[in-house]
Amino acid sequence: MKKAVIATGGKQYLIAEGELVHVELVKDAAKSISFAPLLVIDGEDVSVGSPSVDGVKVIASVVDAEVRAEKVTSIRFKAKKRVHKIHGHRQHQTTLRISSIG
């Protein structure tokens, strides 16, 4: 099974063929997106790119263009001062299905 490391949205993801991946929101996402992999693992063979592996593309199809991640809360609290503030945030994400690595 082929695996690869791709970079999108300022983060790196280890992916495999046929896998569902939630990545940072991709603006203007068409039905399919291609990425240049940073690293490709094919069984025993490992190809490391500088910065990307030549001649290899990762093709992914968009399953859902805009989903929201789970809520992350942050709390500001000062004891004995009656000061507390709660903030919440849900990050927008794109769901991708990895079609092929090659």
C-alpha positions in Angstrom: 0.0 0.0 0.0 1.4 3.4 -1.0 1.5 6.2 1.6 2.5 9.8 1.2 3.0 13.0 3.1 1.3 16.1 1.7 1.3 19.7 2.9 -1.8 21.9 2.8 -3.0 24.7 5.0 0.3 25.0 6.7 0.2 21.4 8.0 1.5 18.0 6.9 -0.7 14.9 6.6 0.3 11.2 6.3 -2.2 9.7 3.9 -2.9 6.4 2.1 -5.0 5.5 -0.9 -8.7 5.3 -0.3 -8.5 7.2 3.0 -10.8 10.0 4.2 -8.9 13.1 5.4 -10.1 16.3 7.1 -7.8 19.2 6.1 -7.8 22.9 6.6 -10.4 24.7 4.4 -9.3 24.7 0.7 -10.6 27.8 -1.1 -12.1 27.3 -4.5 -12.2 23.5 -4.1 -13.2 21.8 -7.4 -14.3 18.2 -7.6 -10.7 17.0 -7.5 -7.5 18.4 -6.2 -3.9 17.4 -6.8 -1.0 17.7 -4.4 2.8 17.4 -4.8 3.9 14.9 -2.1 6.9 15.6 0.2 7.6 11.9 0.8 6.3 8.7 -0.8 6.4 5.3 0.9 5.9 2.3 -1.4 6.5 -0.9 0.5 10.2 -1.0 1.2 11.0 2.0 -1.1 11.0 5.5 0.4 11.4 8.6 -1.8 12.1 11.9 -0.1 11.7 15.1 -2.1 13.5 18.4 -2.0 11.0 20.0 -1.6 8.7 17.6 -3.4 9.1 14.2 -5.1 9.4 14.6 -8.9 7.0 12.9 -11.2 4.5 11.9 -8.5 1.1 13.4 -7.8 -1.5 12.7 -5.2 -5.1 13.1 -6.5 -7.9 13.6 -4.1 -11.6 14.1 -4.7 -13.7 16.5 -2.5 -16.3 14.7 -0.5 -17.5 17.7 1.5 -16.4 21.2 0.7 -17.0 22.9 4.1 -17.4 21.0 7.4 -16.7 22.3 10.9 -14.4 20.7 13.4 -15.2 20.0 17.0 -15.4 23.0 19.3 -12.3 24.1 21.0 -12.8 26.2 24.2 -10.4 28.5 26.0 -11.1 29.9 29.4 -9.7 32.9 31.1 -10.2 32.7 34.9 -8.9 34.6 37.9 -9.6 33.2 41.3 -11.3 35.4 43.9 -11.7 38.3 41.4 -15.1 37.3 39.8 -13.3 37.3 36.4 -14.0 34.5 33.9 -14.4 34.5 30.2 -15.1 31.5 27.9 -14.3 31.6 24.2 -15.2 28.9 21.6 -14.0 28.2 18.1 -14.9 25.7 15.3 -12.4 25.5 12.5 -13.7 25.2 8.9 -12.4 22.0 7.1 -12.6 20.2 3.8 -13.1 16.5 3.6 -11.0 14.7 1.0 -10.9 11.1 -0.3 -7.5 10.1 -1.6 -8.0 8.6 -5.1 -4.5 7.7 -6.2 -0.8 8.2 -5.3 1.4 7.9 -8.4 
